[in-house]
Amino acid sequence: MHGSNLRSLAGRDDVLAAVLQSLRRQGGYGAVVAAETGLGKTAVGAAAARALNTETPVYWVYSSPALTAVPYGALAALLPDLAPEETGSPLAVMRALTARLDLHARPGRTPEKTVPVVIVDDAHDIDPPSLDLLAQLLDAGRIRLLILTRAFSDVSAVLPHMWDGQLSRHRLTALTEAETQQLCEEELQGQISATAAIELARLTGGNPMYLLALIEESVRSGVLLQRHGIWVLSDAGPPLGGRVGDLVKAQLRGLAAEDRATLESICLAEPLPLSVAFELKMHSSVDTLVELLLIQVVTEEDGRTALRPLHPLYGEVIRRMVPAARSSRLHKQLQEVLPGVCVGAEGLVRWVAWSLDLGAPVQADALLKAADAANNRSNPRLALRMADAAAGGPQQVQARIQKARALLQLGDADAAATAAAGTLEEAPDLESLKQAVMVEVRLSMGSAAGNGWAVGLAERWTRAVEHLPGVSAAEVVRKAHGGAQMLLLLGRVRDGDYAEAELEMAPALQQARESGAQERILFLEALTAEVLLATGRSRSALDHSRAAMAMLQMEAPGALLYRPFVLHRHLAALLWLGEWEEVRECVASADSPVQQTLLHLAGIADFALGLSRLRTNSLDAAIRHFTAAAEAAQDNDTEGLLRLSQALGSFAAGVLGQRELAGRLLRSAESTPPRGPLQYQLLAEGMIAGALAARDSDDASLQRLRDAADAAQERSCSAVEFTLRHLAFRIGDFSEAARLLKVSEGLEGPQAPVLNKVARAVVDQDVAALVELAAGPASDPEMDLLLIRQCLYEALRLARKGNDRALLNRIQRLVGRQGSGRTPLPELTRRERDVAALVAAGHRNAEIARQLNLSVRTVEGHIYRTYEKLGISRREELRARFPSLEDAAADWKPLSQPE
């Protein structure tokens, strides 16, 4: 753990610099820093004091609630020689304080350098006479002043005339998600998953003091634990004791009994409708609590005005603190005014949970509605508790469905399957039937058993609809057909039958729009986006995914069930198109139920961030995110991200020369069964082959990569085919340049035009074009560093054939520049290093082939590529220029041995 001063300044450098600039002016000037408790204003003051201490005297004034009513009480520490009978005399206090501040005037310094700086901490608790006296000294130019307070309004009554330039104002804001993650990793001295960091930021509101306390308690209690080098959150819920509880309790000290009761009611019923608070005559307490920065007035998603604790952590701690007897009294008090008041989905969940805590009776219908709302808001533990409470009642089938949904979110597919068994056939109404079939879909999609499940499930759906009570014959036909069609379409898309699925989807979507069937529109918009993305039409895909996202935001009927489905496809479209800012907005916030749902999608947040870092050449960050995504997807991998994350992480690690990590991730990917949509399975297979080829440069791995690209071509997965042929280019295999040229011509997205130009230059053997693409002044940002290097190698090979010495020299200079730090790519792959080491040691090609179990032709190919990369043409040059390779020969081991 690091020192507290260093930790607490995360994200505060700009404010500190501005404060120092104000304090280094002449006497009569200064600054005010306003922030809620824990945001770091005292740390900023301490850092400023350290910076100024060698320049000028610095004095601290500490305020406290206990001294607020004592005139000049805050200045007592600076007035040790003041006689007791003089403490009430403003003139005597002024003289004593002036004498105290002049004691440290230093010989040899200019008068300006001796003007002291006075730092007032917690100025919101200072007694007015003390602040007034400091203001007078400031006006007289005798001091410079730094005021640290909760809000500017706390000191504006005494300092209203000083806002016109004497005192600069600085407000500390909550840490951003990036700053939160940085502080977490500094404190934990290791990597933390994006999901865990964002959840900690959500709970603490980005408050550094609470964040550090929560990290400490989470590690101590095992809620935050390290797995395979990644810090992740367990599903046990935040720890609320120890230092976390003490810090929150400290904020409540001194609250009047009425204000405390109001705060407890707000936390227990969170969010509490403002109308209910007014009905209970809480007006004055609400104003006080808002001013004390303990609660906030918010507008809920449905437009209602409600009250919430300032940070979710306040609510979590305070709910646990309230004694049972007082909690029961507050519950009864609210129960008298709540009937007929809309509390929203979260309010219902909170009310039912509160009632269960007290042992108060809750009707089965309310339990089921609350369980459904908790599942929709990604709160599976509460949903499970409520479903269990309703399990013995008349609606036990619905309770089992909600239990299965909760267990799926918790990653327990076996228990979910047990809970869901028979519910599709026993569902008593259409809504329950829809949820039961969604559970079956998720179980099927998360299984590694293979395809073909949709046909049987569609038949079961149709039979179940036909047996629903109270449904007309016409409605039976319509519902049965519509649901079966959606299931069959999903199955076709999952199996990669894109052409057939698209032919049926277009008229189905048009019909759904004409009839206003919101649920079908939402599903078909998202599924259409998936098909368009897989077949290379990413811009069109984004139009459909955005339409589906808009319906999610408006909470269209039936939308809540489809949140994970829609979010995943929308992110995929954004990632393909390189919409990085929108990607970050999607995954780096937990401010709404939509984002909270996303954070529970088995590593999708880290996977998305990993892809964005990989595409923008931030390979170290990409590796961290992919390893975190793989860790999160271990227990719950509906979308098939586990194997793909491992393969992508291995490739990025191999590029950076991190051979041990690359090998571990690669072995994990090879042993992970394929899951998810066909396009993800093909992509993962190709990435594994690419990682092997990048590491070993062996023909078998390159052929495996080509085979995966060919398989994608056969199934019309144009985006996957393009990605894999692009990957082949990045590791130096140009054998399929003509095919990449063709597939890139009709593909949408920023990468396709660039790769089309590269492929055209390779096919035409156009050296000038390759050099221009790799090193031209207007080089496209999509020309990543790996591709640039391979373009230069190909240009070098072609230039040698033409024997153009001037061009050769230019290209070799560019290659050398690439090797001098512009890219972390090692000069040689592992297999090339093996071959080069043996060549440098004097072995002939046939001997090398026998030792490495390769053909002589393959060895010759490795030597040729090695010469190209190193810019040499003879074995003597290899030994002369790279003598270290001879030493490497002594350490050589067969490739089949584990790394």
LUMLO-339593 format. One record per residue (C-alpha): residue in one letter; x negated, y negated, z. Coordinates in steps of 0.001 Angstrom, whole numbers, plus 500000, padded with zeros to 6 digits. Layout:
<atoms>
AXYZ/...
</atoms>
This chain:
<atoms>
M500000500000500000/H498747496529499194/G498489493431501317/S501794491657501876/N500625488300500555/L499525489820497266/R502706491889496912/S505161489126497692/L503784486762495032/A504918488964492134/G506587486746489557/R505813483548491480/D502646482287489765/D504410479570487750/V506187478159490801/L502960478192492836/A501109476312490088/A503839473652489898/V503925473240493690/L500135472798493841/Q500296470206491100/S502796468197493176/L500825468561496416/R497553467459494855/R498949464029494100/Q498301461133496466/G499952460824499861/G503688460235499825/Y504429463105497452/G505223466770497749/A507630469550496835/V510695471453497997/V511054475179497365/A514552476603497794/A515443480288497908/E517430482801499876/T515636484757502571/G513169487250501173/L512586485743497747/G509088484651498696/K509194480963499565/T507051481487502676/A504582483500500586/V504407480629498081/G503743478242500982/A501002480486502352/A499358480769498930/A499491476982498550/A497936476570502003/R495070478891501103/A494440476988497881/L494469473579499626/N492708474466502856/T489249473628501516/E490496470335500099/T492564468819502886/P494013469608506335/V497140471785506235/Y499671471957509087/W502647474286509495/V505960473355511084/Y508118476355511976/S511854475821512384/S514294478137514114/P518018478187514968/A517145478114518675/L515512474674518325/T518023473096515964/A519773471210518762/V516498470087520418/P515277466685519134/Y511756467071517730/G511791470731518799/A510308471888515491/L507302469579516027/A506528470835519528/A503510472884518418/L501938469736516947/L502548467675520079/P500756469520522904/D499642466335524698/L503033464582524685/A504264463901528207/P507620465516529054/E509253462136529719/E508239460974526205/T509791463867524210/G512971461883523620/S511211458728522445/P510929458479518638/L508081455961518978/A506109458146521388/V506620461213519215/M505509459265516134/R502329458088517858/A501497461561519153/L502133463190515792/T500078460568513944/A497198461080516337/R497441464866515920/L497423464666512133/D494415462326512168/L492298464619514359/H490967466561511400/A489910463606509275/R486615464859507898/P483499462650507652/G482260462049504153/R485634462563502504/T487597459897500666/P490716458704502470/E492880460446499899/K491241463808500598/T492070463465504306/V495809462963503733/P497149466173505289/V499719468519503878/V502577469490506178/I504465472686505337/V507918473033506883/D509130476640506899/D512850477473507166/A513708473773506931/H517431474640506908/D517023475244510675/I515003472090511458/D516413469501513847/P517316466268511982/P515008463971514048/S511955466082513142/L512777466007509447/D513532462284509597/L510152461600511223/L508328463628508545/A510240461701505875/Q509036458417507353/L505415459607507310/L505874460725503712/D507277457331502745/A504286455690504402/G501890457820502380/R500441459362505555/I501251462970504595/R502108465226501694/L505052467482502348/L506039471002501303/I509525471966502428/L510647475585502298/T514384475904502666/R517389478035501808/A519067475425499591/F518340471847498493/S521576470741500158/D520167471771503572/V517728468825503536/S519355466404501105/A521151464475503869/V517795463304505269/L515874463139501988/P518371461835499402/H516105459012498252/M513180461328497603/W514577463299494662/D513537460556492229/G509915461644491951/Q508503461840495454/L509491465484495945/S509584467903493057/R512184470642493355/H511551474332492668/R514060477135492979/L512859480705493337/T515004483183491467/A515312486939491787/L512638489082490190/T513360490162486646/E513597493856485821/A510040493782484437/E508729492023487570/T510630494492489754/Q509041497433487953/Q505603495813488261/L506045495259491996/C507326498829492461/E504301500283490687/E501879498045492595/E503433499149495868/L503672502834494954/Q500293502788493173/G501799504879490396/Q504364504971487633/I508079504708488416/S510855505670486025/A512802502793484474/T516018504235485885/A514648504233489439/A513186500718489134/I516420499282487737/E518498500941490452/L516203499489493141/A516536496093491472/R520323496437491425/L520538497345495104/T518254494515496235/G519239491879493716/G515565491472492795/N514734490236496312/P511064491163496980/M511467491471500760/Y514357493910500510/L512744495699497573/L509537496420499482/A511485497538502542/L513686499808500440/I510662501340498708/E509057502034502080/E512184503660503513/S512919505563500308/V509453507122500275/R509584507911503984/S512980509606503703/G512204511455500474/V514850509593498459/L512058508223496256/L509743511071495382/Q506904511773492992/R507258514551490429/H504496515243487904/G503032511819488612/I506349509930488122/W508259508293490971/V511959509114490611/L515062508645492769/S516870511656494102/D520677511601494115/A520864511383497909/G521757507670497991/P519724504758499356/P518216504995502868/L519799502384505080/G517934502710508366/G514529501594509547/R513184498338508193/V515943498012505587/G518636498018508254/D516643495700510516/L516210493095507769/V519905493045506940/K520884492905510618/A518580489925511058/Q520694487995508553/L523778488559510686/R522395487241513960/G524151484154515138/L527289484729513065/A530501483775514830/A532800486718515560/E535338485506512986/D532697485136510277/R531243488556511049/A534665490199510829/T535245488532507464/L531870489730506164/E532613493274507343/S536018493246505648/I534460492077502377/C531833494827502493/L534225497602503532/A536748496735500810/E534239495554498192/P535282493827496014/L537870492039498170/P540392490050496085/L540132486353496915/S543911486184497216/V543792488781500007/A541141486786501880/F543331483694501668/E546368485697502788/L544404486698505891/K543356483065506574/M539651483691505903/H539097480347504108/S536690478834506605/S534661482010507079/V534370482520503326/D532926479002502957/T530441479660505762/L529317483016504375/V528861481590500879/E526773478749502292/L524658481238504253/L524037483211501040/L525609486359502459/I528507486683500014/Q529378485464496533/V532565484643494682/V532680486594491415/T534945487039488437/E535616490721487878/E535753492337484436/D539551492137484383/G539476488402485189/R540337488693488899/T538450486538491404/A536941488545494223/L534418488406497042/R531322490604497220/P528213490742499412/L525361488837497809/H523432492077497238/P524795495628497027/L522298496542499760/Y524121494237502209/G527326496133501570/E525668499547501922/V524045498651505266/I526963496731506776/R529470499480505959/R527333501895507983/M526951499391510851/V530607498719511611/P531776500720514654/A534632503128513953/A537118501321516188/R536505497923514568/S536493499504511106/S539905501035511860/R541302497667512986/L540044495945509845/H541454498784507709/K544924498359509242/Q544725494583508870/L543988494857505150/Q546512497632504658/E549267495207505634/V548542492836502745/L547074495101500032/P550258496754498733/G551113495223495365/V547648493639494982/C545495494815492071/V542144495843493495/G540682497326490292/A538943500650489805/E535994499900492084/G538264498520494772/L540351501715494666/V537237503886494991/R536006501823497931/W539391501838499673/V539820505608499356/A536235506228500533/W536846503945503518/S540060505784504334/L538307509161504163/D535565507865506461/L538219506953509036/G540185510164508594/A543172508133507429/P545679509934505230/V545327509406501478/Q547878510618498975/A546680513198496462/D547511510910493575/A545311508150494999/L542505510661495620/L542579511811492013/K542745508290490602/A539792507297492783/A537820510420491770/D538484509624488106/A537383505997488622/A534233507114490476/N533328509499487647/N533936506769485082/R531649504446487031/S528855507045487320/N529317507607491050/P529521511409491033/R528931511972494743/L531971509919495712/A533975511555492922/L533018515001494224/R534046514077497759/M537435512814496613/A538039515783494319/D537269518159497169/A539714516269499417/A542459516785496812/A541552520391495988/G544144522049498230/G547056519914497091/P549627520315494356/Q547288518740491792/Q544421521160492274/V543839521634488519/Q543222517923488094/A540988518021491182/R538914520840489644/I538523518829486444/Q537229515796488368/K534913518063490346/A533516519535487124/R532936516064485696/A531058515015488849/L528931518175488863/L527988517600485230/Q526733514117486082/L524719515630488917/G523130518063486460/D524692521235487911/A526109522772484727/D526692526229486255/A528779524870489122/A530632522590486687/A531489525578484468/T532822527458487501/A534970524502488583/A536288523966485043/A537115527610484321/G540703527852483065/T541497524163483501/L541938523609479770/E544698526237479672/E546222525137482991/A546135521335482503/P549628519991483319/D549496516796481240/L547781515333478211/E545306513132480134/S544129516080482224/L543840518160479071/K541627515546477426/Q539312515464480414/A539175519263480574/V538201519519476928/M535551516811477378/V534017518910480154/E533976521903477777/V532360519780475072/R529607518592477381/L528974522118478629/S528713523360475043/M526507520495473890/G524180520922476848/S523757524632476214/A520904526122474221/A523210528868472988/G523527527430469489/N526256526081467243/G529748527202466289/W531433526356469577/A533728523695468122/V535989526068466189/G536945528126469235/L537366525022471366/A539630523405468759/E541834526517468783/R542041526459472585/W542938522751472466/T545734523356469985/R547257526168472073/A547030524064475236/V548803521104473621/E551582523366472397/H552238524522475964/L552309521067477539/P555669520326479198/G557723517312478142/V555995516742474781/S558145516486471682/A557564518799468725/A556404515931466529/E553991514697469188/V552669518230469705/V551794518462466017/R550166515046465960/K548162515474469170/A547124519031468368/H545944518103464880/G544187514903465962/G542311516521468831/A541348519595466819/Q540112517398463988/M537905515379466360/L536412518550467832/L535737520103464441/L534155516890463178/L531917516732466242/G530913520347465669/R530060519712462017/V527971516692462865/R526252518611465635/D525447521368463145/G524124518871460597/D526956519199458043/Y526916515467457408/A528301515341453889/E531397517394454722/A531947515536457980/E531681512136456296/L534210513069453633/E536749513802456356/M535790511013458738/A536350508054456425/P540080508704455818/A540541509805459449/L539097506498460693/Q541252504533458273/Q544353506405459411/A543473505860463080/R543093502129462476/E546416501917460687/S548210503748463500/G546372501877466262/A545090505099467874/Q542426503413470009/E540872506566471423/R540408508139468002/I539059504877466570/L536453504701469330/F535350508297468844/L535239508097465058/E533359504776465039/A530613506316467213/L530518509579465269/T530386507700461969/A527414505743463330/E525646509034464087/V526223510385460564/L525153507154458873/L522041506958461024/A521050510554460292/T521490510008456563/G519397506833456459/R522045504097456549/S521085502491459828/R522444498990459197/S525847500397458390/A525531502661461433/L524907499663463671/D528109497998462427/H530106501031463564/S528297501456466881/R528812497780467690/A532513498147466936/A532641501068469369/M530685499098471978/A533141496210471686/M535982498624472423/L534063499885475464/Q533616496357476781/M537342495704476384/E538059499065478057/A540333500246475274/P542700503103476230/G540714506307476692/A537404504454476330/L535977505405479710/L535646509074478789/Y533504508206475773/R531020505818477381/P527960508105477319/F528771509280473798/V529060505732472430/L526091504292474315/H523692506946473099/R524567506417469438/H524443502644469744/L520962502805471239/A519820505151468483/A520905502623465828/L519171499751467633/L515964501736467969/W515885502719464324/L516338499118463225/G513763497775465685/E516240495570467560/W513947495563470603/E515530492669472468/E518970494253472300/V517475497589473347/R516021495958476453/E519316494244477197/C521042497620477036/V518670499576479235/A517105497001481556/S520179495922483461/A522649497505485840/D525044494573485986/S528075496360484566/P529624499838484571/V528482500258480959/Q524832499810481903/Q525259501876485074/T526590504711482912/L523597504389480625/L521186504691483525/H522649508090484398/L522155509544480906/A519263511884481686/G516278509699480861/I517819507743477976/A516584504416479402/D512955505534479505/F513308507345476170/A514570504174474475/L511825502055476014/G509250504674475014/L510337504573471385/S510251500787471342/R506706500811472778/L505589503487470306/R506905501500467358/T505178498332468586/N501800500055469183/S501950499882472999/L500878503486473314/D499966503493477016/A503423502197477908/A505033504631475470/I503370507596477187/R504579506448480597/H508161506090479413/F508220509402477528/T506850511326480492/A509430509656482748/A512212510468480259/A511110514114480114/E511117514302483890/A514649512855484111/A515966515209481402/Q514728518384483108/D518060519103484796/N520585517515482443/D519796517393478730/T523074517110476836/E521575515098473977/G518420517169473528/L515934514513474641/L513693516715476793/R511778518459474010/L511676515308471891/S510316513198474779/Q507612515764475465/A506601515901471804/L506517512115471395/G504562511709474625/S502067514342473466/F501585512591470134/A500990509197471779/A498582510722474317/G496699512493471537/V496334509252469599/L494759507644472681/G492434510587473171/Q494100511680476429/R493599515320475563/E494573516878478884/L497903515035479073/A498581515613475370/G497957519325475814/R500194519601478886/L503089517810477219/L502616519828474059/R502728523133475930/S505874521993477729/A507517521017474433/E506643524357472840/S508218526245475751/T511402524123475917/P514386525638474045/P515814523425471266/R518938521528472323/G521086518698471074/P522096517667467557/L520383519308464606/Q518598516092463690/Y517007515899467167/Q515965519552466982/L514317518990463590/L512669515808464783/A511290517486467910/E509945520407465846/G508237518001463440/M506792515881466238/I505340518981467918/A503716519953464629/G502485516389464157/A500989516295467643/L499176519574466928/A497952518332463570/A496790515011465005/R494844516862467674/D493438519756465639/S493619518782461922/D494358522420461067/D496254523441457951/A498811525535459826/S500015522548461885/L500179520324458809/Q502199522979456992/R504524523278459987/L505080519516459822/R505823519714456093/D508237522597456715/A510156520552459301/A510369517637456843/D511551520023454115/A514223521405456470/A515418517858457177/Q515548517213453429/E517649520316452851/R520164519237455529/S520334515644454215/C518765514292457432/S517105511490455508/A516089509542458591/V514375512567460120/E512713513484456829/F511446509933456436/T510138509891460030/L508254513165459611/R506746512281456228/H505774508918457699/L504145510832460554/A502202512939458046/F500863509734456475/R499825508467459906/I497653511535460488/G496137511436457007/D498233513942455009/F499245512281451729/S500244515512449966/E503958514585449986/A503512510966448897/A505854511386445917/R508632512690448175/L508140509861450708/L508311507402447824/K511686508822446828/V513257509164450278/S512201505642451296/E513866504016448283/G517433504245449567/L516750504141453280/E517911501198455411/G515725499700458111/P512504497689458400/Q510104500641458028/A511391501963454689/P510233499102452392/V506736499152453886/L506330502921453569/N507705502727450059/K504860500374449134/V502286502618450791/A503642505713449061/R503671503895445717/A500022502869446181/V499037506454447042/V500925507951444099/D499427505359441703/Q495968505694443325/D495972501906443605/V492974501047445788/A493640497312445744/A497224497806446901/L496134500078449768/V493549497553450922/E496067494728450684/L498631496696452719/A496048497534455377/A494218494240455658/G496130491594453739/P496831488261455462/A500564488939455359/S500327492547456565/D503780493707457659/P504284494337461410/E505656497763460476/M502144498664459301/D501143500232462595/L497495500720463445/L497462504439462643/L498881503852459183/I496450500995458528/R493533503254459284/Q494774506066457036/C495374503615454196/L491768502498454500/Y490523506103454497/E492511506840451348/A491246503643449733/L487695504671450670/R488159508098449062/L489542506602445857/A486840503898445724/R484113506551445980/K485605508325442989/G485422505052441019/N481876504342442266/D482677500638442784/R479931499649445272/A481313496181446018/L484754497589446770/L483220500427448774/N481268497983450919/R484365495883451584/I486452498906452597/Q483671500265454808/R483510496914456595/L487265497079457166/V486984500643458455/G484218499569460812/R486350496686462040/Q489164499123462748/G486825501334464714/S485483498426466783/G488574497946468899/R491642497153466830/T493033500649467423/P492559503227470175/L492618506124467650/P489554508360468121/E487363508584465003/L487727512369464776/T490436514843465690/R489565517692468022/R489064520188465161/E486998517651463233/R484833517122466317/D484368520887466639/V483299521192463002/A481114518061463102/A479358519250466268/L478432522541464625/V477349520798461405/A475122518450463439/A473639521502465162/G472552522880461749/H475161525591461133/R476219526420457585/N479847526280456484/A480274530063456477/E478886530318460022/I481211527550461216/A484167529297459601/R483380532524461435/Q482964530814464812/L486192528818464487/N488231531549462782/L488850529314459774/S488455529754456049/V485381528247454418/R487675526032452340/T489336524654455485/V485911523926457009/E484908522101453833/G488099520038454060/H487317519040457650/I483776518051456696/Y485074515985453767/R487563514107455966/T484922513591458645/Y482522512055456125/E485284509749454888/K486154508583458377/L482549507965459384/G481545506383456081/I478719508861455321/S478038511388452563/R475329513854453788/R474644516159456753/E471413514314457445/E473362511100457984/L475651512914460380/R472719514089462495/A470835510785462255/R473724508429462954/F475610510555465475/P473071512568467502/S475570512936470351/L477421515458468211/E474501517849468652/D475050517697472407/A478742518341471841/A477893521620470101/A476524523023473335/D479842522326475065/W481935523737472233/K484724526175473151/P487280527956470956/L490413525969470228/S492607528701471650/Q491289528123475180/P493418525852477388/E492223522294477649/
</atoms>
